[in-house]
Amino acid sequence: MVINKNNKPSDLQTLQERLKSNSSNDRFDAVIQLGKLNFQETSDILKQLVLSDPETIVRELALITLAKKIEPTVFDIAKKIFYNPSEQPILRARATWVFSQIQSKQALNLAKEALNDRNKEVVYWALVGIIAFENASEAIPEIRKLAVNSRHSIIRQTAVWTLGRMCDNKSKELLEDRMLVDTVPIVRLISTWALRKLNNLESIPSLNNAMTKETNELTRREIAFTIGNILDFEKQFERSKEQQSLFREMQDIAARVLTRALLRDTSYMVRRMCAESLGKIRYKGLLDKLIEALTTETNQFVRKEIVNTLGTIGDPQALDILKKATRSHYKTIVEAAKEAIKKIEKSNEWN
């Protein structure tokens, strides 16, 4: 690196010149490069940009860069921006995110305060950032209110996502309610995902109910996926005896719901996921329905998943239909059927 007569690397001088450019793109790129360097002057330059650059996007990037450098004064700068009502909403929102990068009680209190802000961008970034705090659970009451009461679907969606990330079991009923009654499909979908994170067997009745009434195919697919994950046969041995008894009860009900959807749902994506989840549940009581589904199903991807499930369940009564599947026009179905037959035959050898 070339050193000039003022003992400053020429790279820094070049960047300082670019930061004076009338082009916001040039200044933005210069900030990116500045963030990669460790000059003594870097922090002061970034602070000046945060406070005075005419373009919000440049100021936002400078603020992010300061936070990533763990600059000690960044908290005070973010606080000043947050409390300035005349600031651009996106910059106040980014300042809220900065609070989450600082593990202090004062930063957590400001993040909680941001949850009640009038601006949805600020609230959004408060929700996204708050899970970084060790004591984030202190904010759960405010997050629950947002999940139910916010008029902005993006806020309700992010609130239920945050509750899922926190694995807040006390929010189970709230998440079930959002899954069943929220008017926006993406909120219902994320609520379903959050219930999967809680992994509570007692959510199965609500999930079964949602499966029968949900109108959005992506959400139905997520519901089927969540049922399969919660009732995964491999997990049952990790549960207490009481939980295993509940598992068998929920398994019976869920298997019927999933099989009905496998036979009737209009979306092949949903039918495919139902087949996959039935494989995870490994419920033998509906073998006839699975064979019926394989006989009537026209989509090759769903047929392949049904074949996989029959192999996983391992009932020899499925051998005849699987042998027929080995004559399919689709190579993937043929290979899956052969593998399923091997599984069943091997399982019966052990028995």
C-alpha positions as a printed Julia matrix, in Angstrom:
351×3 Matrix{Float64}:
   0.0     0.0     0.0
   1.33    3.42   -0.93
   1.84    5.88    1.96
   1.5     9.59    1.18
   3.32   12.5     2.84
   0.58   12.87    5.49
   1.15    9.23    6.53
  -2.38    8.27    5.42
  -2.84    5.33    3.07
  -3.83    6.46   -0.4
  -6.8     4.03   -0.26
  -8.39    6.13    2.48
  -7.87    9.36    0.55
  -9.5     7.78   -2.49
 -12.51    6.71   -0.45
 -12.82   10.16    1.12
 -12.91   11.68   -2.35
 -15.6     9.22   -3.42
 -17.62   10.12   -0.32
 -17.77   13.7    -1.63
 -19.25   12.53   -4.94
 -22.66   13.8    -6.04
 -23.54   10.21   -6.91
 -25.23    8.37   -4.04
 -24.17    5.07   -5.68
 -20.52    6.11   -5.46
 -20.9     7.12   -1.83
 -22.74    3.87   -1.05
 -19.96    1.79   -2.61
 -17.36    3.84   -0.74
 -19.06    3.03    2.57
 -18.95   -0.67    1.72
 -15.21   -0.43    1.08
 -14.7     1.68    4.18
 -16.33   -1.04    6.27
 -13.67   -3.5     5.14
 -10.8    -1.29    6.31
  -9.48   -0.52    9.77
  -8.24    3.04    9.56
  -8.16    5.13   12.7
 -10.43    7.65   11.0
 -13.04    5.1     9.86
 -15.44    5.46   12.79
 -15.43    9.25   12.67
 -16.11    9.23    8.93
 -19.0     6.78    9.35
 -20.5     8.85   12.19
 -20.39   11.95   10.02
 -22.11   10.1     7.2
 -24.85    8.82    9.51
 -25.59   12.32   10.72
 -25.21   14.35    7.55
 -25.31   12.42    4.26
 -28.23   13.62    2.09
 -29.26   10.07    1.11
 -31.05    7.87    3.65
 -29.69    4.67    2.11
 -26.09    5.87    2.61
 -26.81    6.89    6.2
 -28.44    3.52    6.86
 -25.43    1.62    5.52
 -23.05    3.76    7.55
 -25.09    3.05   10.69
 -25.08   -0.71    9.99
 -21.33   -0.61    9.43
 -20.76    1.21   12.71
 -22.84   -1.38   14.55
 -20.92   -4.27   13.01
 -17.64   -2.63   14.05
 -19.02   -2.5    17.61
 -18.26    1.21   17.75
 -18.9     2.29   21.4
 -20.81    5.46   20.49
 -23.18    3.76   18.03
 -25.79    3.25   20.74
 -26.02    6.97   21.46
 -26.25    7.72   17.74
 -29.0     5.14   17.26
 -30.87    6.45   20.29
 -30.7    10.01   18.94
 -32.09    8.89   15.59
 -34.82    6.77   17.19
 -36.1     9.66   19.29
 -36.09   12.11   16.4
 -39.66   12.08   14.98
 -38.56   14.01   11.89
 -36.12   11.28   10.82
 -36.89    9.01    7.89
 -38.89    5.96    9.12
 -36.45    3.49    7.57
 -33.54    5.1     9.44
 -35.44    5.04   12.74
 -36.22    1.39   12.0
 -32.56    0.62   11.39
 -31.65    2.41   14.61
 -34.06    0.02   16.36
 -32.16   -2.9    14.86
 -28.92   -1.43   16.22
 -30.33   -1.74   19.75
 -30.49   -5.52   19.25
 -26.76   -5.59   18.51
 -26.02   -4.13   21.94
 -26.56   -6.49   24.85
 -27.58   -4.07   27.58
 -30.65   -3.46   29.71
 -31.01    0.04   28.31
 -30.91   -1.29   24.74
 -33.57   -3.91   25.57
 -35.82   -1.25   27.11
 -35.54    0.86   23.96
 -36.3    -2.16   21.77
 -39.41   -2.87   23.88
 -40.4     0.78   23.54
 -40.01    0.48   19.77
 -42.61   -2.31   19.76
 -45.22    0.37   20.51
 -44.03    2.79   17.85
 -46.57    4.22   15.4
 -44.38    3.37   12.42
 -44.67   -0.21   11.17
 -41.06   -0.28    9.87
 -39.8     0.53   13.36
 -42.02   -2.13   14.94
 -40.95   -4.69   12.34
 -37.24   -4.24   13.06
 -37.89   -4.23   16.8
 -39.57   -7.64   16.43
 -36.8    -9.03   14.24
 -34.05   -7.77   16.52
 -35.49   -8.47   19.93
 -34.79  -12.21   19.81
 -31.07  -11.39   20.0
 -31.43  -10.29   23.64
 -30.78  -12.8    26.42
 -33.81  -11.45   28.3
 -36.02  -11.2    25.21
 -38.83  -13.03   27.03
 -39.53   -9.76   28.9
 -41.06   -8.45   25.67
 -43.39  -11.42   25.06
 -46.56   -9.67   26.38
 -46.08   -6.81   23.9
 -45.32   -9.26   21.08
 -48.49  -11.23   21.78
 -50.56   -8.06   21.58
 -49.04   -7.23   18.21
 -49.75  -10.74   16.91
 -53.45  -10.26   17.61
 -54.15   -6.55   17.42
 -51.88   -5.01   14.79
 -53.76   -3.84   11.7
 -50.65   -4.5     9.61
 -50.38   -8.1     8.43
 -46.59   -7.82    8.18
 -46.48   -7.01   11.91
 -48.83   -9.86   12.87
 -46.79  -12.19   10.69
 -43.49  -11.1    12.23
 -44.91  -11.22   15.76
 -45.99  -14.87   15.42
 -42.62  -15.66   13.79
 -40.88  -14.11   16.8
 -42.98  -16.14   19.24
 -42.04  -19.26   17.28
 -38.35  -18.37   17.35
 -38.62  -17.89   21.1
 -40.41  -21.26   21.43
 -42.88  -19.6    23.78
 -45.14  -22.5    24.8
 -47.51  -20.18   26.66
 -48.4   -18.66   23.27
 -49.72  -21.99   21.92
 -53.39  -21.03   22.08
 -52.71  -17.6    20.57
 -50.81  -19.19   17.66
 -53.59  -21.72   17.11
 -56.08  -18.87   17.03
 -54.0   -16.93   14.46
 -53.69  -20.08   12.35
 -57.44  -20.57   12.34
 -58.9   -17.07   12.11
 -56.4   -14.55   10.74
 -57.66  -13.14    7.46
 -54.24  -13.14    5.76
 -52.89  -16.5     4.49
 -49.21  -15.73    5.2
 -50.03  -14.99    8.86
 -51.86  -18.31    9.11
 -48.92  -20.05    7.46
 -46.3   -18.52    9.78
 -48.51  -19.3    12.78
 -48.5   -22.93   11.68
 -44.71  -22.85   11.37
 -44.49  -21.39   14.89
 -46.63  -24.24   16.24
 -44.2   -26.67   14.62
 -41.38  -25.0    16.55
 -43.33  -25.54   19.8
 -43.7   -29.25   18.91
 -46.7   -29.69   21.23
 -48.91  -32.75   20.72
 -51.86  -30.82   22.11
 -51.81  -28.6    19.0
 -52.81  -31.53   16.76
 -56.61  -31.04   17.12
 -56.31  -27.4    16.05
 -54.02  -28.36   13.16
 -56.49  -31.03   12.06
 -59.28  -28.45   12.18
 -57.2   -25.99   10.16
 -56.42  -28.69    7.59
 -60.11  -29.18    6.85
 -61.04  -25.49    6.59
 -57.94  -23.77    5.15
 -58.45  -22.31    1.65
 -54.84  -21.41    0.82
 -52.84  -24.31   -0.65
 -49.45  -23.18    0.68
 -50.87  -22.92    4.17
 -52.52  -26.35    3.87
 -49.15  -27.72    2.78
 -47.5   -26.17    5.86
 -50.22  -27.61    8.1
 -49.68  -31.11    6.68
 -45.92  -30.71    7.12
 -46.32  -29.53   10.72
 -48.63  -32.43   11.64
 -46.08  -34.88   10.28
 -43.23  -33.25   12.18
 -45.02  -33.12   15.52
 -46.24  -36.72   15.17
 -42.99  -38.06   13.74
 -42.83  -41.71   14.83
 -39.1   -41.41   15.52
 -39.78  -38.81   18.21
 -42.33  -40.78   20.22
 -39.72  -42.68   22.22
 -38.34  -39.39   23.5
 -41.69  -38.69   25.16
 -42.98  -39.72   28.58
 -45.45  -42.63   28.91
 -48.28  -40.13   29.25
 -47.11  -38.33   26.12
 -46.84  -41.63   24.22
 -50.46  -42.38   25.04
 -51.47  -38.95   23.77
 -49.26  -39.53   20.7
 -51.23  -42.65   19.73
 -54.53  -40.83   20.19
 -53.41  -37.86   18.07
 -51.8   -40.19   15.51
 -55.14  -41.88   14.85
 -57.03  -38.62   14.29
 -54.32  -36.91   12.26
 -53.8   -39.92    9.99
 -57.46  -39.83    9.01
 -57.34  -36.1     8.27
 -54.18  -36.4     6.21
 -55.47  -39.4     4.29
 -58.71  -37.61    3.47
 -56.7   -34.67    2.14
 -54.44  -37.05    0.21
 -57.5   -38.42   -1.58
 -59.43  -35.18   -2.07
 -57.24  -32.09   -2.02
 -57.09  -30.23   -5.33
 -53.43  -29.24   -4.93
 -50.79  -31.82   -5.79
 -48.35  -29.99   -3.45
 -50.7   -30.59   -0.53
 -51.35  -34.21   -1.49
 -47.63  -34.84   -1.78
 -46.99  -33.38    1.67
 -49.84  -35.41    3.15
 -48.23  -38.56    1.78
 -44.85  -37.56    3.22
 -46.32  -36.79    6.64
 -48.19  -40.09    6.71
 -44.8   -41.71    6.2
 -43.47  -39.89    9.25
 -46.5   -40.87   11.33
 -46.25  -44.53   10.19
 -49.88  -45.28   10.91
 -50.78  -48.72    9.59
 -54.52  -48.45   10.21
 -55.15  -46.64    6.93
 -53.15  -48.85    4.62
 -56.2   -49.47    2.4
 -56.62  -45.72    1.9
 -52.98  -45.35    0.89
 -53.33  -48.15   -1.64
 -56.5   -46.5    -2.95
 -54.64  -43.19   -3.26
 -51.81  -44.82   -5.2
 -54.37  -46.41   -7.54
 -56.27  -43.2    -8.26
 -53.49  -40.58   -8.07
 -52.41  -39.14  -11.45
 -49.53  -36.9   -10.38
 -46.17  -38.68  -10.56
 -44.64  -36.74   -7.67
 -47.51  -37.61   -5.34
 -47.44  -41.24   -6.49
 -43.73  -41.46   -5.71
 -44.3   -40.09   -2.2
 -47.13  -42.57   -1.57
 -44.79  -45.38   -2.65
 -42.14  -44.1    -0.23
 -44.71  -44.02    2.57
 -45.87  -47.58    1.89
 -42.25  -48.68    2.11
 -41.75  -46.83    5.37
 -44.88  -48.32    6.95
 -43.59  -51.75    5.95
 -46.86  -53.69    5.67
 -46.51  -56.72    3.33
 -50.09  -56.18    2.15
 -48.71  -53.31    0.05
 -46.36  -55.57   -1.93
 -48.81  -56.3    -4.77
 -49.53  -52.63   -5.51
 -45.83  -51.79   -5.21
 -44.92  -54.49   -7.72
 -47.39  -52.92  -10.13
 -45.7   -49.57   -9.5
 -42.4   -51.02  -10.73
 -43.98  -51.06  -14.21
 -44.63  -47.29  -14.14
 -43.61  -45.08  -17.08
 -41.75  -42.85  -14.62
 -38.28  -43.93  -13.61
 -38.46  -42.22  -10.21
 -41.6   -44.18   -9.31
 -40.03  -47.44  -10.47
 -36.92  -46.83   -8.36
 -39.0   -45.79   -5.33
 -41.21  -48.89   -5.65
 -38.2   -51.22   -5.83
 -36.71  -49.57   -2.75
 -40.04  -49.81   -0.89
 -40.3   -53.53   -1.7
 -36.77  -54.09   -0.36
 -37.68  -52.29    2.88
 -40.81  -54.38    3.4
 -39.1   -57.67    2.62
 -36.16  -56.84    4.87
 -38.49  -55.78    7.68
 -40.38  -59.07    7.46
 -37.14  -61.06    7.49
 -36.31  -59.51   10.86
 -39.78  -60.3    12.15
